[in-house]
């Protein structure tokens, strides 16, 4: 193939709305086949790589992990559609359940915030006096219950990705 049959990394990044750094990472972990090198040693990607990267981007937009994307790419490489559809269906059903749990948790958090807001608005200055938000007897902020983690901790892992 001639060089004009390939895309350089910047062109590939632009067409897929991703970064060259992400493309190099996907290549390093095996989601994308290694690029060929031109005479100038620039990375050159085939149209197949463009299609694969678009697939990766769509899968990530659905909340799939890179490991899940790798599973799907492996299934797709066999050329059979049915196993890919079945696996993707299972993954999406799980993502829907996870999202429902997150929505429930965030709704409870919002309700707690609304109650606290209402309480603060209804509490006059004469009832509160000088705010002692940092004092043990201040009621401006609810006291944590024993072994209670924050909603953020319940919804997000340490790496800021949603919990299952």
Phi, psi and omega in degrees: 000147177277160181303329181286352175275356183242163175248136171284164187302321179295320178293318178297317179299315182296316182290340182247006179053049176226184182250153174303324179299316179296320180297314178299322178295313179300323177293316182297322182270001174092007176287328176246142176296148179303139179288151170279168180242136176280179179302329180273004181072010174290147174290136178234127184248142180281170175296331176297320178297323177299313179297318179297317181293323175297320177298314179301314181298315180297317180296319179294324177296334176276000178090011179283145177282165178295327176296319178294320178299317179300319177301315181294320179297319177300316179295320181293329182293339177287342178088351180270130184281321188301312179299323178295314179299316181298314181295316180295321177300314178299315181298317182291323176300318178295318179297323178296315178298317179298317181295318177301318179295320178294319179298316179300314180296317181291326177295317177297319178297314178300317179299318176299317179297318179298317179297315179296317179300313180300316180299315181293320180294322183280344180276118179280164181298325180291336178279334186257320184072207178294125185298128178247045185307336181260006180264149183297336183262006180284134180258008181297321178244138181295147179278136180295142175279158181302134179060025180266128175262163180289161178299321179302318178296325180289325186272326185240144174282177179298332181271015179067015173264150182300143174284157176273000000 
